[in-house]
Amino acid sequence: HFCSKGVNLAKLDQHMEHYKGRDLVVAGMVTEAFEGMAKNGSMYANLTLTDYEGSLKFFFYRQQYIDFGKYCKKGLFLMIRGKVGTRYQTRENAQEQYEFKISQVELLQEVRQNKVKKISLDVSLYAITEQFVAELNQHCQHNKGNTQLEFNVFDPETKISIHLFSRNIRVNPSDEFIDYLRSKEGILFKIN
């Protein structure tokens, strides 16, 4: 929900020039990490981020090392935001080269808590029963949080719908709550 649509690490690695000037968000697991010291005494680090399609290596020097070096730990799941730009060129290498310049790194497990503002439920009128209301209320009470809950109740026969939102119930978009929503027939949900 939060990564750039149609972009994965393999595409970014192989065709970076296609994304020149674009702000992108990618996510994956750190499969390799290294931290070292340059000859001049400054620290640097790199990590390899891997998703389902491929991997990409990121390097951190100077201020980026200070800002993002703490994420160079094998096994971490990260979401990385950045922009594809032109890499520094030398006279020997006149061909334009590109790099993904990182502006923000977040732990993936914290993204849902920090980024999800609302969950919208599209509920068929016929799915609303006393049992459904009791179950939903129980799951909302068990998963209290800061995310707004909205409802779009629709009648599939007349195509009429009404938009509602909860004023006093806010939820935590936990795995348990999302799994519950996925398990219910007659409900579609969107995370915004």
N, C-alpha and C positions, 0 to 999 in steps of 0.2 A: 504493500500500500504506500510506502514512503520512498521507494527507490524510483529512479527515472525509468519510465516505461520503454521497453524495447532495448534497454542497454544492460549488458552483462559484462563481466570482467574479460571474457574472451574477446568479445567484439571491441571493447575499449582498447585492449592490448594490441589487437591485430589491425584495427582501423581507426586509430586515434585521430587522424587528420579529418575524419568525417564529423567529429564532435568539436572541432575548433570553435572556441568562443562560447560553448554551451556550459551552463551550470548543470552538473550531474550529481546524482546521489546513487551510490553503490553500497552493497553490503556483502559480508562474507565472514569466513573464519580465518584467523591468523594461523597459517600452517608452518611458517618459518619466521624467525625473528633473530636479529643480530644487533648488538650494541658494541661500539668501539670508540677508540680515540685516534684522531688524525695526528700526523707528524707535528702539526703546529699546536697540539694540545687540546683542540676543540673536540667535543663529543659529537658523535653521529650515530644514527641507527637506521635500520631498514626492516621492513616486514613484507611478507608475501601474503596477500589476501586472496582467498579461494572461495568461489561460489560454485553452483551446480554446473556451470559451463566452462570455467577456466580459472586462471589466476593472474594477478598483476602484482608487481613489486613496487613498493613505495619507499622513497629515501627521505630521511629527515636530517637536515643540517641547520646549524645556527639556531635561529628563533623557532623554526619548526621542530627541532629536536627538543627544545624546552617545552613547547606546547603539546607535542604529540608523541614524544619518546616513551612516555609512560604506557602507551598502548602497544608497544613492541613486546608482547608476551604471547608466546605460542598458546593456542587454545582459546583466545578471546574471540568473541563474535562482535564485529564492529559495523557501524554504518558510517560511511565517509562521504562528505559533501565537498565538492571542489569544481574547478573549471579547467577545461583543456586550453592550454596556451602554448606559445612558442617557447622552446627551450633555448637557453643561452647558446649562441653559435660562436665557433672559432673561425679564423680565416681558412684553416685547413679544411673545415667541413662547412661549405657554403650552402649545402642542402638544408632546407627548413625542417626542423625536427620538433616534435610536440611532446608535452608532458602534462600529466594530470596534477594541477596545483591544488593541494588540499587546503580547505579553509576551516573545516570542522570535522571532528571525530567524536562519535558517541558510542557507548556500549549498547549493543543491540537490545539487551534485556531492559534497558532504561528508556528506549525510544517510545515504546507503546505508552508508558506512563507519562512521558513528557510531551508527546506530539498528538495523541488522540484527544480531540476536543469534544466529539459527540459520536454516538452510535445511533444510526437511524434504522428502525425496524419497519419493513413493509409487511403488514400482517393482513391476511385474508379475514374478512368479517366472519367467515365460517370456522376459522381456527381459534377464535376467542370463545373460550369456555371457562367455567368456574375453575376447572382443573388447571388450565393454561394460566389464568390470572394468579392463582395460588402459587404455582411453580415459579412463574416469572418473579413474583414478589419475593419468594423465598431466595431465589438466586440473586436478586438485587440487594436484599438485606445482607446476604452472606458475602457479597462483593461490593461493599460500599467504597466509593472513591470520588473522583472529581470530574468524571466524564458525563456530559449531559446525555439523556436518553430521550429520543424522539420516536414518534410512531406515525406511520402513514397507514391508516386502516382503510382498506378498499373492499368494495363489493364487486366480485368478478363478473356478475351477471349484468348489473347496471352500469359498471365502469365508473361509479362514483367513489370518491375517496375523501378522507378528511385527515388533516395534518394536526397532530397533537404533540405536546412535549410535557415532560414531567418537571414540575416546579421544585418539588422537594426531594426527589430521589435522584441521586447521582451514583454512578457505578465505577468500578475498577475494571478496565478491559482485560481481565486476567484470562489465562488459557482456559480455566474452568468455565468462566462466563461465556467466552466465545464458543467453546465446545458445546455448551448447552444450547446456544442459539443455532448452531449448525445442525443439531440433532432434531430440531422441531420442524415438522412439516407445516407448510403454509406460511413460513416466515422466511423472508430474505432480509439480510442486514448489510449495511454499509458502514465502514469505519472512516470517519473524516477527521 
